[in-house]
Amino acid sequence: MYRILIIEDDAALRQALKALLEKYGYAVSAAEDFRDVTGFALATQPQLILLDINLPYSDGFHICRELRRQSNIPIIVVTSRDSETDELISLHLGADHFVTKPYNTQILLAKIAALLSRAYEAGAAKPLQFGGLRLDPGKSTAEFEGRRTELSKNELRILQLLVERQGDILSRDEIMHALWQTDAFVDDNTLTVNINRLRRRLAEIGAGTVLKTRRGQGYSL
């Protein structure tokens, strides 16, 4: 049974979402004191977090940033703020998905199931190698010439796809389908943000030139 943490300050919405998730078999906890949400989240050790942006004391952006500094827990931002800027900021800070309220419950459930499956099935995968680059899906890390960086779930999945199919060019549609199982509810910008974040992670370990853009075709190693 997967453990989900809800970080939502509207009590009615929080309870409704908790009831929905429990109905579908998840073990659900919820933050009710928002003075140290990051500490509570890390202590609770959920397998996925649903995070609102508008919160007392510290907003969701700050919490997302702090969580990403200390953990690779999958994060879905669920908020009434629906601007493209809010979505891009969330993704840049490390969120895996951005869902706006009011949301279609079945779409939210599908995103949760896909993200959990992607995050925790990858844990059994063996390390992969591409030249001097070593990818460890179980630890969600990439290593190059002795330097290591942690990857978010989306960054890991993109790099894993490219390493598994090294030498091939993967189209944007192929990558989007692998990440989200459908592109029907995913803005094309979302993939661009994740690709750019992955480039920065690789640059941190001296492998910035490994990921190549094939203009009009997609990406390859």
C-alpha positions in Angstrom: 0.0 0.0 0.0 1.6 3.3 -1.1 1.8 6.1 1.4 0.7 9.6 0.3 1.0 12.9 2.2 -1.4 15.7 1.5 -0.2 19.3 2.2 -3.3 21.4 1.8 -4.5 24.0 4.2 -8.2 24.0 3.2 -9.7 21.5 5.7 -12.7 20.6 3.5 -10.6 20.0 0.4 -8.0 18.1 2.4 -10.6 15.7 3.9 -12.3 15.1 0.5 -9.0 14.3 -1.1 -8.0 12.0 1.8 -11.3 10.2 1.5 -10.9 9.8 -2.3 -7.4 8.4 -2.0 -8.3 6.0 0.8 -11.2 4.7 -1.3 -8.6 3.7 -3.9 -6.4 1.9 -1.5 -3.8 4.4 -0.5 -2.5 5.0 3.1 -3.0 8.8 3.5 -1.7 11.3 6.1 -2.2 15.0 6.0 -0.4 18.0 7.4 -2.5 20.1 9.8 0.2 22.3 11.4 2.0 24.3 8.7 4.8 25.8 10.8 7.3 23.1 9.7 5.8 21.3 6.8 9.2 20.2 5.4 10.2 18.6 8.7 6.8 16.9 9.0 7.0 15.5 5.4 10.5 14.1 5.9 9.6 12.5 9.2 6.4 11.0 7.8 8.3 9.4 5.0 5.5 9.3 2.4 6.1 7.8 -1.1 4.4 10.7 -2.8 3.4 14.2 -1.8 0.4 16.3 -3.0 1.4 19.9 -2.4 -0.6 23.1 -2.5 1.2 26.4 -3.2 -0.9 28.8 -1.1 0.0 27.8 2.4 0.5 29.7 5.7 4.0 30.4 7.0 5.8 29.1 3.9 4.4 28.7 0.5 4.5 25.5 -1.6 7.4 26.8 -3.7 9.6 27.1 -0.7 8.5 23.7 0.6 9.1 22.1 -2.8 12.6 23.6 -2.9 13.5 22.4 0.6 12.1 18.9 0.0 14.1 18.6 -3.2 17.3 19.6 -1.4 16.9 16.6 1.0 14.8 14.0 -0.8 13.6 12.6 -4.1 10.1 11.9 -2.9 7.7 12.4 -5.9 5.8 15.6 -5.7 2.6 16.6 -7.4 1.6 20.3 -7.0 -2.2 20.6 -6.7 -3.2 24.2 -6.7 -5.8 26.8 -7.8 -3.1 28.9 -9.3 -3.2 28.1 -12.9 -0.7 30.4 -14.6 2.1 29.0 -16.8 4.6 30.9 -14.6 3.4 29.0 -11.5 3.7 25.7 -13.4 7.2 26.4 -14.7 8.4 27.6 -11.3 7.0 24.4 -9.7 8.8 22.2 -12.3 12.0 24.1 -12.0 12.0 23.6 -8.3 11.6 19.8 -8.7 7.9 19.0 -8.8 7.0 16.0 -11.0 3.5 17.2 -12.0 1.4 20.3 -11.8 -2.4 19.9 -11.4 -4.8 22.8 -11.2 -8.0 22.9 -9.2 -10.8 22.1 -9.8 -9.3 18.9 -11.1 -10.8 15.8 -12.7 -10.4 13.1 -10.0 -9.8 10.3 -12.4 -7.0 12.3 -14.1 -5.4 13.0 -10.8 -5.6 9.4 -9.8 -4.1 8.3 -13.1 -1.1 10.7 -12.6 -0.6 9.5 -9.0 -0.6 5.8 -10.1 1.7 6.4 -13.0 4.2 8.4 -10.9 4.2 5.9 -8.1 4.8 3.0 -10.6 7.5 4.9 -12.4 9.3 5.9 -9.1 9.2 2.6 -7.3 9.4 0.0 -10.0 12.7 1.7 -11.2 14.2 0.9 -7.8 14.8 -2.7 -8.9 16.6 -1.8 -12.1 20.3 -2.5 -12.4 22.9 0.3 -12.9 23.4 1.4 -16.5 26.5 2.7 -18.3 27.1 5.0 -21.2 30.8 5.7 -21.7 32.0 7.3 -18.5 28.4 8.0 -17.3 26.9 5.6 -14.8 23.2 5.7 -14.0 21.9 4.0 -10.8 18.1 3.9 -11.0 17.8 2.3 -7.6 19.6 5.3 -5.9 18.3 7.8 -8.5 21.8 9.1 -9.2 24.1 9.7 -12.1 27.9 9.6 -11.8 30.6 10.8 -14.1 34.4 10.6 -13.5 33.9 10.3 -9.7 31.3 13.1 -9.4 27.7 12.2 -8.5 24.4 14.0 -8.6 20.9 13.0 -7.5 18.1 13.0 -10.0 14.4 13.7 -9.7 12.1 10.9 -10.9 11.5 12.6 -14.3 15.2 13.3 -14.8 16.0 9.7 -13.9 13.4 8.3 -16.3 14.5 10.5 -19.2 18.2 9.6 -18.8 17.3 5.9 -18.3 15.4 5.9 -21.6 18.3 7.5 -23.4 20.9 5.2 -21.9 18.8 2.1 -22.6 18.4 3.2 -26.2 21.8 4.7 -26.6 22.5 5.5 -30.3 18.9 6.1 -31.0 17.1 9.4 -31.3 14.0 9.6 -29.1 11.3 11.9 -30.2 9.6 14.3 -27.8 6.4 12.3 -28.1 8.1 9.1 -27.2 9.6 10.6 -24.1 6.4 12.3 -23.0 4.5 9.0 -23.4 7.1 7.2 -21.4 6.9 9.8 -18.6 3.2 10.3 -18.4 1.7 7.4 -20.4 -0.2 10.1 -22.4 0.4 13.6 -23.8 -3.3 14.5 -23.6 -2.9 16.4 -20.4 0.7 17.5 -20.5 1.9 20.8 -21.9 4.9 20.5 -24.2 6.7 23.0 -22.0 6.7 20.5 -19.2 9.1 18.2 -21.1 11.3 21.1 -22.0 11.6 22.1 -18.3 12.6 18.5 -17.4 15.1 18.2 -20.2 16.7 21.6 -19.1 16.9 20.4 -15.5 18.5 17.2 -16.5 21.1 19.1 -18.5 22.0 21.2 -15.4 22.3 18.0 -13.3 24.7 16.5 -15.9 26.7 19.7 -16.2 27.2 19.7 -12.4 29.2 16.4 -12.8 31.0 17.4 -15.9 28.8 15.5 -18.3 27.0 18.5 -19.8 27.7 17.5 -23.4 26.3 14.0 -23.1 22.7 14.9 -23.8 22.3 16.1 -27.4 19.4 17.8 -29.0 18.6 16.6 -32.5 16.8 19.5 -34.1 13.4 18.6 -35.4 13.9 15.0 -34.2 14.3 14.7 -30.5 17.2 13.8 -28.1 20.0 11.3 -27.9 23.2 10.5 -26.1 
